[in-house]
Amino acid sequence: MSELKRINVGKRLSDVVVHNGVAYFAGQVPNDTTLDVEGQTKDVLNTIDELLAELGSDKTRILSVQIFMPNIAEFAGMNRAWDAWVPEGRTPARATIEARLANPDYKVEIMLTAAVD
């Protein structure tokens, strides 16, 4: 049986759990909720970059992404940040879902899986 690796283990969740070469990310939320949706998305993507680097991986190895937004009318702003960040030709499978988030100040939450070595 392969071992599990957990990053940033908390009382209710870990930020990432790795098993059999796949990293399963919990929903990542912005650190700065005063930003607009584009800024919050950049903030979350920076966190994802840091966590991937800690695992020895990067955004070219992302397999799938789920993006949750409480206001789908802000889709274009989120996509501006996403499009500037995601590597051309290396886009993962992705879904964007309108959903109420745990904190009303969050404009975006991103959950993903990625390949790691």
C-alpha positions in Angstrom: 0.0 0.0 0.0 1.4 3.4 -0.9 1.9 6.1 1.7 -0.1 9.3 1.8 1.6 12.6 2.1 -0.4 15.6 3.6 0.5 19.3 3.4 -0.8 21.9 5.8 -2.8 19.5 7.9 -5.5 21.2 9.9 -8.3 20.1 12.2 -10.8 19.8 9.4 -8.8 19.4 6.2 -5.3 19.3 4.6 -4.5 21.7 1.8 -3.2 18.8 -0.3 -3.1 15.0 0.0 -0.8 13.0 -2.3 -1.4 9.4 -3.2 0.0 7.2 -6.0 1.5 10.2 -7.9 -1.6 12.4 -7.8 -2.1 15.5 -5.6 -5.6 16.2 -4.5 -6.0 19.9 -3.5 -8.6 21.2 -1.1 -10.5 24.3 -2.3 -8.0 27.1 -2.2 -9.3 30.6 -1.3 -7.9 34.1 -1.4 -5.8 35.4 1.4 -6.9 39.0 0.6 -10.6 39.3 0.3 -10.5 43.0 -0.3 -9.4 42.4 -3.9 -11.7 42.2 -6.9 -12.3 38.8 -8.6 -9.3 39.1 -10.8 -7.1 40.0 -7.9 -8.5 37.2 -5.7 -8.0 34.7 -8.6 -4.3 35.8 -8.9 -3.9 35.4 -5.2 -5.3 31.8 -5.2 -3.2 30.9 -8.3 -0.1 32.1 -6.4 -1.0 29.9 -3.5 -1.4 27.0 -5.9 2.0 27.7 -7.5 3.6 27.6 -4.0 1.9 24.3 -3.1 2.8 22.7 -6.4 6.4 23.8 -5.9 6.5 22.3 -2.4 5.5 19.0 -4.1 8.1 19.3 -6.8 5.4 19.9 -9.4 4.1 22.8 -11.4 1.0 24.1 -13.2 1.9 22.2 -16.4 1.1 19.0 -14.5 -2.4 20.0 -13.4 -5.0 17.3 -14.5 -8.3 18.9 -13.6 -9.7 22.0 -12.0 -13.0 23.0 -10.5 -13.5 26.8 -10.0 -16.3 27.9 -7.7 -17.7 31.4 -8.0 -20.6 32.9 -6.1 -21.3 35.4 -8.9 -20.9 33.9 -12.4 -21.3 37.5 -13.8 -17.7 38.0 -12.7 -16.6 35.1 -15.0 -14.6 37.4 -17.4 -12.5 38.8 -14.5 -11.6 35.4 -13.2 -10.8 34.3 -16.7 -8.4 37.2 -17.3 -6.3 36.0 -14.3 -6.6 32.4 -15.3 -5.7 33.0 -19.0 -2.6 34.9 -18.0 -1.5 32.1 -15.6 -2.3 28.8 -17.4 0.4 27.6 -19.9 -0.8 27.7 -23.5 -1.2 24.1 -24.8 -1.1 22.7 -21.2 -4.6 23.6 -20.1 -6.3 21.1 -17.7 -9.8 19.8 -17.8 -11.8 22.5 -16.1 -15.3 23.3 -14.8 -16.6 26.6 -13.4 -19.5 26.3 -11.1 -21.7 29.1 -9.6 -22.0 28.3 -5.8 -22.3 30.1 -2.5 -18.9 30.0 -0.8 -18.2 29.6 2.9 -17.1 33.2 3.3 -19.3 35.9 1.6 -16.1 37.9 0.9 -14.7 35.1 -1.3 -15.2 35.7 -5.0 -13.4 32.5 -6.1 -12.4 29.1 -4.8 -10.2 26.7 -6.8 -9.9 22.9 -6.3 -7.6 20.8 -8.4 -5.8 17.5 -9.0 -2.2 17.4 -10.3 0.4 14.8 -11.2 3.5 14.7 -9.0 6.6 12.5 -9.1 
